[in-house]
Amino acid sequence: MEKKQAFEEKLTRLNEIVEKVENTTLSLEDAMKLYEEGNSLIKDLQKSLDEAETKIQVIKDKQ
């Protein structure tokens, strides 16, 4: 069973991908793989942020 990555780990990996794409010469195939991975991380991070925002709103509404 694969361990679920923490938000911070995903954000760190996304930053690594951005840095690699910006600062190195990659083959088209490697660039596409990194793009796909980065895009997936962005979706996961946005989902986590949306869930956190919803939880915060619920807490605020209870006050």
Jmol script that loads the backbone (N, CA, C; Angstrom):
load data "model"
ATOM      1  N   MET A   1       0.835  -1.175   0.000  1.00  0.00           N
ATOM      2  CA  MET A   1       0.000   0.000   0.000  1.00  0.00           C
ATOM      3  C   MET A   1       0.886   1.246   0.000  1.00  0.00           C
ATOM      4  N   GLU A   2       0.612   2.181  -0.898  1.00  0.00           N
ATOM      5  CA  GLU A   2       1.414   3.392  -1.025  1.00  0.00           C
ATOM      6  C   GLU A   2       1.042   4.406   0.042  1.00  0.00           C
ATOM      7  N   LYS A   3       2.050   4.967   0.685  1.00  0.00           N
ATOM      8  CA  LYS A   3       1.831   5.984   1.713  1.00  0.00           C
ATOM      9  C   LYS A   3       1.383   7.289   1.055  1.00  0.00           C
ATOM     10  N   LYS A   4       0.356   7.877   1.618  1.00  0.00           N
ATOM     11  CA  LYS A   4      -0.150   9.138   1.094  1.00  0.00           C
ATOM     12  C   LYS A   4       0.823  10.262   1.443  1.00  0.00           C
ATOM     13  N   GLN A   5       1.218  11.036   0.443  1.00  0.00           N
ATOM     14  CA  GLN A   5       2.165  12.123   0.666  1.00  0.00           C
ATOM     15  C   GLN A   5       1.485  13.283   1.386  1.00  0.00           C
ATOM     16  N   ALA A   6       2.226  13.901   2.267  1.00  0.00           N
ATOM     17  CA  ALA A   6       1.742  15.082   2.963  1.00  0.00           C
ATOM     18  C   ALA A   6       1.747  16.278   2.008  1.00  0.00           C
ATOM     19  N   PHE A   7       0.929  17.253   2.339  1.00  0.00           N
ATOM     20  CA  PHE A   7       0.830  18.466   1.534  1.00  0.00           C
ATOM     21  C   PHE A   7       2.214  19.065   1.293  1.00  0.00           C
ATOM     22  N   GLU A   8       2.990  19.184   2.355  1.00  0.00           N
ATOM     23  CA  GLU A   8       4.307  19.811   2.260  1.00  0.00           C
ATOM     24  C   GLU A   8       5.244  19.023   1.349  1.00  0.00           C
ATOM     25  N   GLU A   9       5.154  17.708   1.396  1.00  0.00           N
ATOM     26  CA  GLU A   9       5.988  16.873   0.522  1.00  0.00           C
ATOM     27  C   GLU A   9       5.616  17.087  -0.942  1.00  0.00           C
ATOM     28  N   LYS A  10       4.328  17.170  -1.203  1.00  0.00           N
ATOM     29  CA  LYS A  10       3.871  17.404  -2.578  1.00  0.00           C
ATOM     30  C   LYS A  10       4.328  18.769  -3.068  1.00  0.00           C
ATOM     31  N   LEU A  11       4.238  19.767  -2.217  1.00  0.00           N
ATOM     32  CA  LEU A  11       4.652  21.116  -2.595  1.00  0.00           C
ATOM     33  C   LEU A  11       6.159  21.159  -2.858  1.00  0.00           C
ATOM     34  N   THR A  12       6.921  20.480  -2.038  1.00  0.00           N
ATOM     35  CA  THR A  12       8.373  20.409  -2.238  1.00  0.00           C
ATOM     36  C   THR A  12       8.691  19.749  -3.574  1.00  0.00           C
ATOM     37  N   ARG A  13       8.014  18.642  -3.865  1.00  0.00           N
ATOM     38  CA  ARG A  13       8.248  17.945  -5.139  1.00  0.00           C
ATOM     39  C   ARG A  13       7.865  18.838  -6.317  1.00  0.00           C
ATOM     40  N   LEU A  14       6.771  19.571  -6.209  1.00  0.00           N
ATOM     41  CA  LEU A  14       6.359  20.466  -7.287  1.00  0.00           C
ATOM     42  C   LEU A  14       7.427  21.533  -7.515  1.00  0.00           C
ATOM     43  N   ASN A  15       7.975  22.076  -6.446  1.00  0.00           N
ATOM     44  CA  ASN A  15       9.043  23.067  -6.578  1.00  0.00           C
ATOM     45  C   ASN A  15      10.284  22.468  -7.242  1.00  0.00           C
ATOM     46  N   GLU A  16      10.594  21.220  -6.912  1.00  0.00           N
ATOM     47  CA  GLU A  16      11.725  20.537  -7.542  1.00  0.00           C
ATOM     48  C   GLU A  16      11.494  20.396  -9.046  1.00  0.00           C
ATOM     49  N   ILE A  17      10.288  20.049  -9.422  1.00  0.00           N
ATOM     50  CA  ILE A  17       9.950  19.885 -10.840  1.00  0.00           C
ATOM     51  C   ILE A  17      10.096  21.210 -11.571  1.00  0.00           C
ATOM     52  N   VAL A  18       9.550  22.270 -11.002  1.00  0.00           N
ATOM     53  CA  VAL A  18       9.634  23.597 -11.629  1.00  0.00           C
ATOM     54  C   VAL A  18      11.092  24.003 -11.816  1.00  0.00           C
ATOM     55  N   GLU A  19      11.892  23.809 -10.778  1.00  0.00           N
ATOM     56  CA  GLU A  19      13.301  24.168 -10.864  1.00  0.00           C
ATOM     57  C   GLU A  19      14.017  23.369 -11.944  1.00  0.00           C
ATOM     58  N   LYS A  20      13.725  22.087 -12.016  1.00  0.00           N
ATOM     59  CA  LYS A  20      14.375  21.225 -13.005  1.00  0.00           C
ATOM     60  C   LYS A  20      13.992  21.639 -14.421  1.00  0.00           C
ATOM     61  N   VAL A  21      12.725  21.940 -14.630  1.00  0.00           N
ATOM     62  CA  VAL A  21      12.264  22.332 -15.962  1.00  0.00           C
ATOM     63  C   VAL A  21      12.865  23.682 -16.359  1.00  0.00           C
ATOM     64  N   GLU A  22      12.965  24.593 -15.404  1.00  0.00           N
ATOM     65  CA  GLU A  22      13.480  25.928 -15.707  1.00  0.00           C
ATOM     66  C   GLU A  22      14.995  25.956 -15.880  1.00  0.00           C
ATOM     67  N   ASN A  23      15.713  25.070 -15.200  1.00  0.00           N
ATOM     68  CA  ASN A  23      17.160  25.197 -15.149  1.00  0.00           C
ATOM     69  C   ASN A  23      17.950  24.092 -15.834  1.00  0.00           C
ATOM     70  N   THR A  24      17.274  23.170 -16.484  1.00  0.00           N
ATOM     71  CA  THR A  24      17.996  22.108 -17.176  1.00  0.00           C
ATOM     72  C   THR A  24      17.419  21.906 -18.563  1.00  0.00           C
ATOM     73  N   THR A  25      18.212  21.277 -19.398  1.00  0.00           N
ATOM     74  CA  THR A  25      17.749  20.915 -20.731  1.00  0.00           C
ATOM     75  C   THR A  25      17.232  19.490 -20.660  1.00  0.00           C
ATOM     76  N   LEU A  26      15.975  19.326 -21.019  1.00  0.00           N
ATOM     77  CA  LEU A  26      15.339  18.011 -20.930  1.00  0.00           C
ATOM     78  C   LEU A  26      14.898  17.556 -22.306  1.00  0.00           C
ATOM     79  N   SER A  27      14.835  16.252 -22.468  1.00  0.00           N
ATOM     80  CA  SER A  27      14.236  15.725 -23.691  1.00  0.00           C
ATOM     81  C   SER A  27      12.736  15.994 -23.626  1.00  0.00           C
ATOM     82  N   LEU A  28      12.098  15.968 -24.752  1.00  0.00           N
ATOM     83  CA  LEU A  28      10.656  16.188 -24.792  1.00  0.00           C
ATOM     84  C   LEU A  28       9.941  15.162 -23.927  1.00  0.00           C
ATOM     85  N   GLU A  29      10.393  13.917 -24.002  1.00  0.00           N
ATOM     86  CA  GLU A  29       9.771  12.843 -23.214  1.00  0.00           C
ATOM     87  C   GLU A  29       9.893  13.116 -21.707  1.00  0.00           C
ATOM     88  N   ASP A  30      11.090  13.510 -21.262  1.00  0.00           N
ATOM     89  CA  ASP A  30      11.290  13.807 -19.846  1.00  0.00           C
ATOM     90  C   ASP A  30      10.481  15.029 -19.417  1.00  0.00           C
ATOM     91  N   ALA A  31      10.448  16.030 -20.263  1.00  0.00           N
ATOM     92  CA  ALA A  31       9.677  17.238 -19.953  1.00  0.00           C
ATOM     93  C   ALA A  31       8.192  16.908 -19.829  1.00  0.00           C
ATOM     94  N   MET A  32       7.701  16.055 -20.697  1.00  0.00           N
ATOM     95  CA  MET A  32       6.280  15.672 -20.644  1.00  0.00           C
ATOM     96  C   MET A  32       5.969  14.878 -19.377  1.00  0.00           C
ATOM     97  N   LYS A  33       6.877  13.995 -18.987  1.00  0.00           N
ATOM     98  CA  LYS A  33       6.679  13.221 -17.753  1.00  0.00           C
ATOM     99  C   LYS A  33       6.621  14.147 -16.546  1.00  0.00           C
ATOM    100  N   LEU A  34       7.552  15.109 -16.498  1.00  0.00           N
ATOM    101  CA  LEU A  34       7.548  16.054 -15.390  1.00  0.00           C
ATOM    102  C   LEU A  34       6.304  16.932 -15.413  1.00  0.00           C
ATOM    103  N   TYR A  35       5.872  17.329 -16.603  1.00  0.00           N
ATOM    104  CA  TYR A  35       4.656  18.125 -16.724  1.00  0.00           C
ATOM    105  C   TYR A  35       3.460  17.352 -16.180  1.00  0.00           C
ATOM    106  N   GLU A  36       3.343  16.100 -16.552  1.00  0.00           N
ATOM    107  CA  GLU A  36       2.230  15.271 -16.074  1.00  0.00           C
ATOM    108  C   GLU A  36       2.270  15.120 -14.556  1.00  0.00           C
ATOM    109  N   GLU A  37       3.462  14.855 -14.019  1.00  0.00           N
ATOM    110  CA  GLU A  37       3.595  14.717 -12.572  1.00  0.00           C
ATOM    111  C   GLU A  37       3.249  16.034 -11.877  1.00  0.00           C
ATOM    112  N   GLY A  38       3.765  17.126 -12.395  1.00  0.00           N
ATOM    113  CA  GLY A  38       3.478  18.440 -11.812  1.00  0.00           C
ATOM    114  C   GLY A  38       2.003  18.776 -11.861  1.00  0.00           C
ATOM    115  N   ASN A  39       1.371  18.489 -12.975  1.00  0.00           N
ATOM    116  CA  ASN A  39      -0.056  18.761 -13.122  1.00  0.00           C
ATOM    117  C   ASN A  39      -0.872  17.950 -12.116  1.00  0.00           C
ATOM    118  N   SER A  40      -0.494  16.697 -11.923  1.00  0.00           N
ATOM    119  CA  SER A  40      -1.168  15.851 -10.946  1.00  0.00           C
ATOM    120  C   SER A  40      -0.981  16.401  -9.534  1.00  0.00           C
ATOM    121  N   LEU A  41       0.234  16.841  -9.220  1.00  0.00           N
ATOM    122  CA  LEU A  41       0.496  17.424  -7.904  1.00  0.00           C
ATOM    123  C   LEU A  41      -0.324  18.695  -7.688  1.00  0.00           C
ATOM    124  N   ILE A  42      -0.417  19.523  -8.709  1.00  0.00           N
ATOM    125  CA  ILE A  42      -1.212  20.753  -8.601  1.00  0.00           C
ATOM    126  C   ILE A  42      -2.663  20.424  -8.286  1.00  0.00           C
ATOM    127  N   LYS A  43      -3.216  19.437  -8.963  1.00  0.00           N
ATOM    128  CA  LYS A  43      -4.601  19.036  -8.709  1.00  0.00           C
ATOM    129  C   LYS A  43      -4.771  18.538  -7.274  1.00  0.00           C
ATOM    130  N   ASP A  44      -3.834  17.707  -6.809  1.00  0.00           N
ATOM    131  CA  ASP A  44      -3.892  17.184  -5.440  1.00  0.00           C
ATOM    132  C   ASP A  44      -3.772  18.313  -4.420  1.00  0.00           C
ATOM    133  N   LEU A  45      -2.847  19.238  -4.655  1.00  0.00           N
ATOM    134  CA  LEU A  45      -2.652  20.358  -3.736  1.00  0.00           C
ATOM    135  C   LEU A  45      -3.887  21.248  -3.690  1.00  0.00           C
ATOM    136  N   GLN A  46      -4.478  21.511  -4.849  1.00  0.00           N
ATOM    137  CA  GLN A  46      -5.676  22.350  -4.890  1.00  0.00           C
ATOM    138  C   GLN A  46      -6.826  21.678  -4.151  1.00  0.00           C
ATOM    139  N   LYS A  47      -6.946  20.360  -4.308  1.00  0.00           N
ATOM    140  CA  LYS A  47      -7.992  19.619  -3.603  1.00  0.00           C
ATOM    141  C   LYS A  47      -7.789  19.724  -2.090  1.00  0.00           C
ATOM    142  N   SER A  48      -6.548  19.594  -1.640  1.00  0.00           N
ATOM    143  CA  SER A  48      -6.247  19.717  -0.212  1.00  0.00           C
ATOM    144  C   SER A  48      -6.584  21.115   0.301  1.00  0.00           C
ATOM    145  N   LEU A  49      -6.238  22.121  -0.477  1.00  0.00           N
ATOM    146  CA  LEU A  49      -6.553  23.497  -0.078  1.00  0.00           C
ATOM    147  C   LEU A  49      -8.061  23.735  -0.025  1.00  0.00           C
ATOM    148  N   ASP A  50      -8.774  23.206  -0.990  1.00  0.00           N
ATOM    149  CA  ASP A  50     -10.237  23.341  -0.994  1.00  0.00           C
ATOM    150  C   ASP A  50     -10.858  22.669   0.225  1.00  0.00           C
ATOM    151  N   GLU A  51     -10.355  21.478   0.559  1.00  0.00           N
ATOM    152  CA  GLU A  51     -10.871  20.762   1.730  1.00  0.00           C
ATOM    153  C   GLU A  51     -10.574  21.535   3.017  1.00  0.00           C
ATOM    154  N   ALA A  52      -9.384  22.093   3.113  1.00  0.00           N
ATOM    155  CA  ALA A  52      -9.028  22.885   4.295  1.00  0.00           C
ATOM    156  C   ALA A  52      -9.909  24.120   4.399  1.00  0.00           C
ATOM    157  N   GLU A  53     -10.148  24.771   3.276  1.00  0.00           N
ATOM    158  CA  GLU A  53     -11.009  25.953   3.264  1.00  0.00           C
ATOM    159  C   GLU A  53     -12.425  25.609   3.724  1.00  0.00           C
ATOM    160  N   THR A  54     -12.934  24.481   3.276  1.00  0.00           N
ATOM    161  CA  THR A  54     -14.261  24.032   3.690  1.00  0.00           C
ATOM    162  C   THR A  54     -14.305  23.772   5.193  1.00  0.00           C
ATOM    163  N   LYS A  55     -13.284  23.099   5.716  1.00  0.00           N
ATOM    164  CA  LYS A  55     -13.233  22.824   7.153  1.00  0.00           C
ATOM    165  C   LYS A  55     -13.165  24.117   7.959  1.00  0.00           C
ATOM    166  N   ILE A  56     -12.384  25.071   7.494  1.00  0.00           N
ATOM    167  CA  ILE A  56     -12.279  26.356   8.187  1.00  0.00           C
ATOM    168  C   ILE A  56     -13.617  27.076   8.180  1.00  0.00           C
ATOM    169  N   GLN A  57     -14.299  27.018   7.055  1.00  0.00           N
ATOM    170  CA  GLN A  57     -15.603  27.679   6.965  1.00  0.00           C
ATOM    171  C   GLN A  57     -16.608  27.042   7.925  1.00  0.00           C
ATOM    172  N   VAL A  58     -16.578  25.715   8.041  1.00  0.00           N
ATOM    173  CA  VAL A  58     -17.460  25.007   8.965  1.00  0.00           C
ATOM    174  C   VAL A  58     -17.170  25.446  10.397  1.00  0.00           C
ATOM    175  N   ILE A  59     -15.897  25.544  10.740  1.00  0.00           N
ATOM    176  CA  ILE A  59     -15.509  25.978  12.086  1.00  0.00           C
ATOM    177  C   ILE A  59     -15.980  27.403  12.345  1.00  0.00           C
ATOM    178  N   LYS A  60     -15.783  28.271  11.361  1.00  0.00           N
ATOM    179  CA  LYS A  60     -16.209  29.668  11.523  1.00  0.00           C
ATOM    180  C   LYS A  60     -17.725  29.770  11.673  1.00  0.00           C
ATOM    181  N   ASP A  61     -18.451  28.949  10.936  1.00  0.00           N
ATOM    182  CA  ASP A  61     -19.920  28.984  10.988  1.00  0.00           C
ATOM    183  C   ASP A  61     -20.455  28.525  12.343  1.00  0.00           C
ATOM    184  N   LYS A  62     -19.694  27.668  13.018  1.00  0.00           N
ATOM    185  CA  LYS A  62     -20.116  27.174  14.332  1.00  0.00           C
ATOM    186  C   LYS A  62     -19.906  28.205  15.430  1.00  0.00           C
ATOM    187  N   GLN A  63     -19.088  29.200  15.186  1.00  0.00           N
ATOM    188  CA  GLN A  63     -18.772  30.192  16.217  1.00  0.00           C
ATOM    189  C   GLN A  63     -19.874  31.214  16.375  1.00  0.00           C
TER     190      GLN A  63
END
end "model"
wireframe off; spacefill off
backbone 0.3
color backbone group
